[in-house]
Amino acid sequence: MSFQYKYCKYKNKYLKLRGTGVQIGGGDIERGVQLYDISMVSKFLSPLDDTNLFTTIKIPFNCDGKIIHIIKIIFNDAKKELNYNENTPVLFALGGMSHKSFVGTSTVILSKLNLLKTKFKEIYLIEYSDFGEMQNEACSRRNILKNDNKTHNKIYEPELDMNNIIAKYLNNIINNLDIKNVHLLGKCNGAWVVSLLLTINEQCKALYLAVPGIAFDVQNLKSIKNDRLKIINFVFGWVRQDSFKFHWGRKSNQEKLIYDKTIRDIQYNKKIKLKYKSKMYTYDSELQENDKNYHEIFPTMIDDIVNSIQ
């Protein structure tokens, strides 16, 4: 069974369970049962889970009135088979801010569990759409600043401040759960959040960014000490057909060159070599660019993440 077929199979299964066939971007319209409903996840995993291979646990965290929902997936069958221990990594994954984006990210990850379990002992899927109102406020302030101030740094400070707040909540959650050797995966705005989280939690050992939506790309990596930066595993990915346009003017499929240059500059200025891989993924070459349908983790990026782990 091809990865593309498996991905579509489980996305279609989710849409059927939700009772809607309308698809937007990486997810679907905002109605029906939410994926962070644990019974929904259990149904979504079957028949993958017909031999009790996975355990799913829902963990809600109240963050000053806003709820961050976490779905924890434990691989029951692999603990002994694959010699899991306290140093075996866990995957901590964020989509964008909306529930739709969370669904798209989760769909890709859930379709790859049999592969992921070869390197990760647990998966944490993070849903943080409760911060949507805060995002709307930050974007409104950004638009005001854009009219009054042409300085790039000032324009995007409201969103940076918001994502710093979310990163600090997630830092507290990781510490509360006592998770070690955390590999961070972020898509779109989730990429911005996890890049900030990486700088404040030293249990985070890897950064995987898919179609990242970061106004400052990964300039913040400069603040990490050399000894730590050298051992972090970096895998970044974009999709050639993804023409989603960010507010700073570039399309998503134009961002790779910017990130590659930043990484080169960091290596040159710090005189270190980073464990960095980046790739522009491509669907069928005959497919045209689209600003909605392809702004998602490319399924085989998960393969490249797994293969990058020593």
C-alpha positions in Angstrom: 0.0 0.0 0.0 1.5 3.3 -1.0 2.0 6.1 1.5 -0.2 8.4 -0.6 -3.0 5.8 -0.7 -2.8 5.2 3.0 -2.9 8.9 3.7 -6.0 9.4 1.6 -7.6 6.3 3.0 -7.4 7.6 6.6 -8.3 11.2 5.7 -11.4 9.9 3.9 -12.2 7.7 6.9 -12.0 10.7 9.2 -14.3 12.8 6.9 -16.8 10.0 6.8 -16.8 9.7 10.6 -17.3 13.4 10.9 -20.3 13.2 8.6 -19.0 15.6 6.0 -17.1 15.3 2.7 -16.2 18.9 2.4 -12.4 19.3 2.4 -10.5 22.6 2.8 -6.7 22.7 2.7 -5.4 20.0 5.0 -8.6 19.5 6.9 -12.4 20.1 6.6 -15.1 22.4 7.6 -15.6 23.4 11.3 -18.5 21.3 12.4 -19.3 17.9 13.9 -17.2 16.0 16.4 -13.8 17.4 17.2 -10.8 15.2 16.7 -9.6 15.7 20.2 -12.6 13.7 21.4 -10.9 10.5 22.5 -13.7 8.3 21.1 -13.2 10.0 17.7 -9.5 9.2 17.7 -10.1 5.6 18.7 -12.5 5.2 15.8 -10.0 6.9 13.5 -7.2 4.5 14.5 -9.3 1.3 13.9 -8.7 -1.0 12.2 -5.1 -0.1 12.8 -5.8 -0.8 16.4 -7.4 -4.2 15.9 -4.6 -5.9 17.9 -4.4 -3.2 20.7 -1.2 -1.8 19.2 -1.9 1.7 20.4 -3.3 3.4 23.5 -4.7 6.9 23.2 -5.1 9.3 26.1 -6.7 12.7 26.1 -5.0 15.3 28.3 -6.6 18.7 28.5 -4.5 21.6 30.1 -6.2 24.8 31.3 -3.9 27.7 30.4 -5.4 30.7 32.2 -8.8 29.9 30.8 -7.7 28.6 27.4 -7.6 24.9 26.9 -4.8 23.1 25.1 -5.9 19.6 24.2 -3.3 16.9 23.9 -3.8 13.4 22.4 -1.1 11.1 23.6 -0.5 7.9 21.5 1.5 5.1 23.1 2.8 2.2 21.1 1.9 -0.8 23.2 3.5 -3.5 21.1 6.9 -1.9 20.5 8.2 -1.2 24.0 9.9 -4.6 24.3 10.3 -5.3 20.6 12.2 -2.1 19.9 14.0 -1.7 23.2 12.4 1.6 24.2 14.1 3.3 27.1 14.1 6.7 28.8 16.2 8.1 26.0 13.9 7.0 23.2 12.5 10.2 21.7 8.9 11.3 21.6 7.2 13.4 18.9 5.4 16.6 19.9 3.4 17.9 17.0 1.5 21.1 16.3 -0.4 22.2 13.3 -1.6 25.7 12.7 -3.9 27.5 15.1 -7.3 26.3 13.7 -8.9 22.9 14.4 -8.9 22.4 10.6 -5.1 22.6 10.6 -4.8 20.3 13.6 -6.9 17.7 11.7 -4.7 17.9 8.6 -1.5 17.5 10.7 -3.0 14.6 12.7 -4.2 12.9 9.6 -0.7 12.7 8.1 0.8 11.5 11.4 -1.9 8.9 12.1 -1.4 7.5 8.6 2.3 7.0 9.5 2.1 5.4 13.0 3.7 2.1 11.9 6.7 3.9 10.6 6.9 6.4 13.5 6.9 3.7 16.2 10.3 2.5 14.9 11.9 5.7 16.3 9.4 7.3 18.7 7.9 5.7 21.8 5.0 8.2 22.1 3.3 10.8 19.9 1.7 14.0 21.3 -0.8 15.7 19.0 -1.5 19.3 20.2 -4.7 21.2 19.6 -4.7 24.8 20.6 -7.5 26.5 18.7 -8.7 28.1 21.9 -6.0 30.8 21.1 -7.8 31.7 17.9 -9.3 34.9 19.4 -5.8 35.9 20.6 -4.5 35.3 17.1 -7.3 37.5 15.6 -6.3 40.3 18.0 -2.6 39.9 17.1 -3.4 40.1 13.4 -5.5 43.2 13.9 -2.7 44.9 15.7 -0.3 43.8 12.9 -2.5 45.4 10.3 -2.5 48.7 12.2 1.3 48.6 12.6 1.6 47.8 8.9 -0.1 51.1 8.0 1.9 53.1 10.5 5.3 51.4 10.5 7.3 49.9 7.7 9.7 48.1 10.0 9.3 44.4 9.5 10.3 43.6 13.1 7.7 45.9 14.6 4.9 44.8 12.3 5.0 41.2 13.4 5.7 41.8 17.1 2.1 41.1 18.1 2.2 37.6 16.6 5.6 37.0 18.0 4.4 37.9 21.5 1.3 35.6 21.1 3.4 32.7 20.0 5.9 33.3 22.8 2.9 33.0 25.2 1.8 29.7 23.6 5.4 28.4 23.7 5.7 29.1 27.4 2.5 27.2 28.1 3.8 24.3 26.1 7.1 24.5 27.9 5.2 24.2 31.2 3.2 21.2 29.8 6.3 19.4 28.8 7.8 19.9 32.2 4.5 18.9 33.9 4.4 15.7 31.9 8.1 15.1 32.6 8.8 14.3 28.9 12.4 13.8 27.9 14.1 13.8 24.5 11.3 15.8 22.7 11.3 16.1 19.0 9.2 19.1 17.9 7.2 19.0 14.7 5.4 22.2 13.6 3.3 23.2 10.6 2.5 26.7 9.5 2.0 28.8 12.7 2.8 25.7 14.7 6.3 25.9 13.2 6.7 29.4 14.7 5.5 28.2 18.1 7.9 25.1 18.2 10.9 27.2 17.0 10.4 29.4 20.0 9.8 26.4 22.3 13.1 24.9 21.2 15.0 27.9 22.6 13.5 27.6 26.1 13.3 23.9 26.8 16.5 21.9 26.6 14.7 18.6 26.5 13.8 19.5 22.9 16.4 17.7 20.8 15.0 18.1 17.2 13.1 20.7 15.1 11.0 19.6 12.2 9.2 22.4 10.3 6.6 21.8 7.5 5.5 24.7 5.3 6.6 27.0 8.2 4.8 30.3 8.6 7.4 32.4 10.6 7.8 36.0 9.8 11.4 35.9 11.0 12.2 32.5 9.6 14.6 30.8 12.1 16.7 33.7 13.1 16.0 32.9 16.7 18.2 29.8 16.5 21.2 32.2 16.8 20.4 32.5 20.5 21.0 28.8 21.2 24.5 27.9 22.5 26.8 26.2 20.1 27.2 23.0 22.0 23.4 22.4 22.1 22.8 23.7 18.6 25.2 21.2 17.1 23.3 18.1 18.4 19.8 19.3 17.4 18.3 17.4 14.4 16.7 19.8 11.8 14.4 18.7 9.0 12.5 21.4 7.1 10.1 20.8 4.3 8.0 22.7 1.7 5.6 21.6 -1.1 6.2 22.9 -4.7 2.5 23.2 -5.4 1.8 25.2 -2.2 1.3 28.8 -3.2 -0.2 29.9 0.1 0.7 33.6 0.5 2.0 34.9 3.8 1.3 38.4 5.0 5.0 39.4 4.4 4.5 38.9 0.7 6.2 35.6 -0.1 4.4 32.4 -1.1 5.1 29.3 1.0 7.0 27.6 -1.9 9.3 30.6 -2.1 10.5 30.3 1.5 13.0 27.4 1.3 15.8 29.6 0.0 15.3 32.0 2.9 15.6 29.3 5.5 18.5 27.7 3.8 20.4 31.0 3.8 19.7 31.6 7.5 21.1 28.2 8.4 24.1 28.8 6.2 24.7 32.2 7.9 24.3 30.6 11.4 26.9 27.9 10.5 29.3 30.5 9.1 29.0 33.0 12.0 29.1 30.4 14.7 31.7 28.3 12.9 29.7 25.1 13.5 28.1 22.4 11.3 24.4 21.8 11.9 22.5 18.5 11.3 20.2 20.2 8.7 18.2 18.7 5.9 15.7 20.7 3.8 13.6 19.6 0.9 11.0 20.8 -1.6 8.5 18.0 -2.0 6.5 17.6 -5.2 3.2 16.0 -6.0 2.5 15.0 -9.6 4.4 17.5 -11.7 1.3 18.2 -13.8 -0.6 19.6 -10.7 -0.9 23.4 -10.7 -0.1 25.6 -7.7 -2.9 26.2 -5.3 -3.0 28.5 -2.2 -5.2 26.1 -0.1 -4.9 22.5 -1.1 -1.2 21.8 -0.5 -0.4 23.8 2.6 0.2 20.7 4.6 2.9 18.3 5.8 4.0 16.3 2.8 3.4 12.6 3.8 6.9 11.4 2.9 8.5 14.2 5.0 7.6 11.9 7.9 9.8 9.2 6.2 12.7 11.7 6.0 12.3 12.6 9.6 12.4 9.0 10.7 15.4 8.3 8.4 17.3 11.3 9.8 17.3 9.9 13.4 20.4 8.0 14.2 
